[in-house]
Each structure stands twice: as structure tokens, then as C-alpha cells.
């Protein structure tokens, strides 16, 4: 008696990748094949994990540890080439494949799915649990050819019409394509009539860039010498990431620098603060976090350095979270992500703030990525109406050459509203 081998989903995906790397389309493109194999391996072994440019550059393309994605666009270029090749393959020699491999824009995580026609067939046959695709092979009798040809032409016509309709409306009329984790986390900020405000820090400086710029010191500097039109690169990239995620949610944001923000603005809007109270001074007068707060120790080896104070440390947690000391390379940073009620109970405040500008950038990236939000949501409670409940979190951020490359939860508290 023969033994039937049940083909698993993983094996089918591996076979799809194998077929791609051996295709005519990717023939001779060894660097793209290497990238495809790596992304496929990561997607299958670590589903949902987000890959960074730095990781891909060093592990796939052999770049040195000092690789800086801001200066070297290698990974973005190669990913764009691979994305184009995948589209070229499925438009021609892979048109009849049973599994489609895609590299969505804005991510380095591969997706595997069935062609539209196969999906419809499977949904009808198995409405509850998705099963392995089944390929039916049979003889075509000559008497059926006219019907077969007509069916093919009709299906093709319907497919072409659907393609053009979808490509015209997918971004503006199909919000269900937005990942569920993003919709759930940001629900409070997109359900109202008005756009949320994004308030970014712009600390008080004295001097000028050409002669020397430093933080304002109230003990020795005149307030007339303050320059408040400088902000960190992390805050800039944080606002960019927020704008990108809200565009996916089909909503706009209003951006304002902290020095121009007033308490009147806080009464009637949902607010997203980008940057710590050390620079985003408006946060000092607004509802803020209560479990984790920013503080500068007045004594000890790290006297004067900005830290995150853990007011109620749990077993294994430190009392203070410090970035690397000033004057040393920044390899570790910490950031707060806090969702708290606003001054008006009908509104919310989200705080994204690091002890340095890079921690702030990492905090914003954390709440704008599907994979990290999925991990966060698994550890948080959601109200009966599907809305987020208040919480405070500390993130540990790994940094390489001025770029956040990895972020993980260091501490998490759910708080009552």
C-alpha cells in the first residue's frame, strides 16, 4: 500500500520560491535570488517579524557593521528591483501559478496568497478554515471546446474589468485592505470628525549653527537669545511615519510645533506628542504618563542625564532606564509609548518620546508597523466596543550608526481611565 504525502502550506510556499529563483525572469540575477531566498526564509521562520534595512544589508549583501541606510540605498534599490521582477514573472511565465509571492511596498516581508480565481473556489468549498489548494487535472473532450473557449474569454473579460476597477479605487474606496492591527490601535484617533494634532518638539536653543548651537540654560542665558526652530531628525522621521500610517487609514493629520501649541488646542482635539517633555514643554502642563516619567537624577554617576523613571518596578525591571552615557556611542536608547486620556475625557493623548531623538523615532515606528502592533495588542486589553484602553510602555531601542535597528518592550502597564 502506498503512502500519500500531505503537502503542507510551508512546503507549497517553499516550492513557489524555488520556482521563482529558477525562472527565466530571475535567471542571471543572483543578488535578487539571494534576497528572495532570505526574505522567504525569514517570512516562513519568523512570520510577522519586521526586517530592517541594516539587517538585510549586513546579512544578505555583506555590508560592513557601519552600514548606514540613510547614506546607502542598496537595500531599497534591490527590493524595488525584486518587486518589479515579481510583477514581471506573474504577468508572463508565472501567470498560472497556484501561489503568488509578493513584496508589498513599504515592507521587507514577503506575502504568499492564492490567485483571485483560486481564492473564490476555495472560499466556496471551505467557508470556515482555509485548506490546501487542490489542482484538478482532467481530459477535455472535443465537444466541450466551444464552451471552454467562451468561458475563458468571458472570465478574461471580467478579470480585465475588475482589474481596472480595483486599481482605480483600491486606495480610496477599500479601507479593509488596511491591516487590522493598525485600524484597532488607531481607532480613537480616526473615528472622530476632526483630524488629530501631531505636536512635535522643538527645544529651546541659543547660538547659531555656524558659531555653535546648544540647549538654552535658564540659569545663564537670556530668553531673548532663544532659537526654537530646530528639531531632531528622529522627530522629523516620526512625523513622516505618522503621516504615512494615517494615509493608509484614509485620514489626515494636523502638524504643529510644540512652542506654538496652546492649552486651548488641547481641549477639543486628539493629540499625538512627538518628543520628550525635556523638549516638548507643553507636555508638562497636560495629562501625561504616571507609571513611567522622564527625570534627570540629581546625584549619582548619571547625574543630569535624562532617564525614564519606573515608579513601580516589577521583578526584573530597573528603577531607571538610561541610554548610553553622554560622550559615548549611542547603542541603546529607551522610549515611552503612552496612551492616556486627554484634558477633555472625550479625547485622547498619545505620547511617543525617547530619551534621545532616536528613541522618539523608534517609538513612532513601533506604533506605525503592523508586526509590532500585533505583538503589543496581544498583551493589552481591548474594551467591549473594540477600542484601546489606556496603557504605558517602555521600549528598549538598539541603535547602530544613528539608526534604530531593533525595538522591544522593556516594560508595560495597563492603567485605568
Secondary structure, 3 states (H helix, E strand, C coil): CCCCCCCCHHHHHHHHHHHHHCCCCCCCCHHHHHHHHHHHHHHHHCCCCCCCHHHHHHHCCCCCCCCCCCCCCHHHHHHHHHHHHHHHHHHCCCCCCCCEEEECCCCCCEEEECCHHHHHHHHHHCCCCCCCCCCCCCCCCHHHHHHHHHHHHHHHHHHHHHHHHHHHHHHHHCHHHCCHHHHHHCHHHHCCCCCEEEEECCCCEEEECCCEEEECCCCCCCHHHEECCCCCHHHHHHHHHHHHHHHHCCCCEEEEEHHHCCHHHHHCCCEEEECCCCCCHHHHHCCCCCCEEEEECCCCCCCCCEEEEECCCCCCCCCEEECCCCCCCCCEEEEEEEEEECCCCCCEEEEEEECCHHHHHHHHHHHHCHHHHHHHHCCCCECCCCCECCEEEEEEEEEECCEEEEEEEEEEEECCC
